[in-house]
Amino acid sequence: MGRHKNPRYNRKRLVVAGTAAVTVFGAMVGIGIYGSALADQNQRRAADSSQACLPPPSESAPPSSTTTEAPPSDTAPPETEPTDTVTETAPPGTETSETSVSETMPGEEPEDPMGFGGDQLVAMNGGGDRNGGRDTPPDYGGPRPSEQAPADPREGTMRKFGGENCQDPLGPFPQDFVDIRKVRPSGLNAQSRVRRGGSAGTFTVDCGRNEDGHNNSANMIAAPGNVNGAQHTHDYVGNLTTDGFSSNESLAAGGTTCENGDKSAYFWPIIRIRNAGSTAVDPLNAHNVGDPILPASVEIQFRGNPTQKVTPAPQFLRILTGDAKSSTNGGANANAKWTCTRFENRITTKYPLCPRGSQTVRIADFPGCNDGNTDAANHRDHLAFADRRGNCPEGFQPIPQLRITLKYDLPRGKVFALDAFPDEKHNPLTDHNDFVNVMGEELMNQVVDCINRGRRC
């Protein structure tokens, strides 16, 4: 653990590190019980390491209408259901016995044959004030995204996985996956038409893909001073020092992975692959299992406003988008957007099954309006989403709007899932993303100038 310039900060980290050590020891004892059972289950899955769990989507080429994005209308598309359905048969060579995953619907508690219910998992993972010395503060309420993906038709979702070895009582479940071809084109991913007086430019930052393995299960925004406040692992790019104890001062003094010197912190929950035989388990959060996979590409892009020029975002501005607990708190702040390359105008809130040669895509759109403050009690009220025409609410000014696009090369037929809080059961609706602006005044002014001049930087 590197030393910080502030002695009080070092003492604080040492105290909490000691608490973390005790927490880790307790978690490891839990894993000794739970993890061994989990490892045994995974070893049983390893009987056929090539077994496919998810039926593949159609292999035919996408229709030409999916290659370009139509401009969005002023109203969201109706939530109608396509007439075609996904074939429910498993791939050849997989079992479809009575032991296949049942059709548990959202809101219902799935079967738990291993006997590890949500309450037990929370206790085992050091929930509450045992987890870093404080409870996670609420981050609910605040602005709702102006655009939501249309509801996925039930006919487009999977009904079962490919056999006994594909089951997992911790989630995800068959209904969490959808064939991307069964998602109706919506235009929700298209950029609004820029009107006179608007700002049409974009500014892109290259911060890598987290090749250096900067990961932890903290969240300095929603749970500061907590070693495991997220209860799931994040990938970090940008600032090299980001953890649960990060402050404005420590971030400003840190290094960065960004090529232009941007010291901002960008982070999101990792994706894991449920490979047969894998015994990979998060040591602090035993409900998160599987082999982590890095994105194949990370695009960090700041965009303009369709009707106004953007103004500089405040230094150390903190922004959340999406809701890590959206499946249990009603989805008020949900902003999950999933799709596949070559199908970018088909947006879903489920894990998409992509055809061969198509990458899985996660899109995180951040609020683009700010009231001048860097944070709020719920970490949301100081921000707002512009409406569909680009107008910010009264008292808010447009700032460069961040979009982070993550693309993954995922193995076909394998179950994959986000790391998540235990009660969320790896629901894809819980996808979220975090940003702390540590650009500095000079770099932020470059971003604003580029966007307002309509350039591509």
Secondary structure, DSSP 8 states (H G I E B T S, - for coil): ----SSHHHHHHHHHHHHHHHHHHHHHHHHHHHHHHHHHHHHHHHGGGTT---S-----S---GGGSS-----SS-------S--------TT---STTS-----TTS----TT---HHHHHHHTT-GGGTTSS-------S---S-------GGGB----SSGGG--TTS--GGGEEEGGGS----TTS-----TT----EEEE---S-TT--EES-BTTTBTT-TTSSSS-EEEEEBTT-STT--HHHHHHS-BS-TT----EEEEE-EEE--TT---EETTEEEEESEEE--SEEEEEEE--SSS------TT-EEEEE-TTTTTTTSTT----EEETT-TT--BSSEEE--TT--EEEEEE---EE-S-S--TTS-TTEE---TT----TT-EE--EEEEEEEE---TT--EEE---GGGTT-GGG-EEEEE----HHHHHHHHHHHHTT-B-
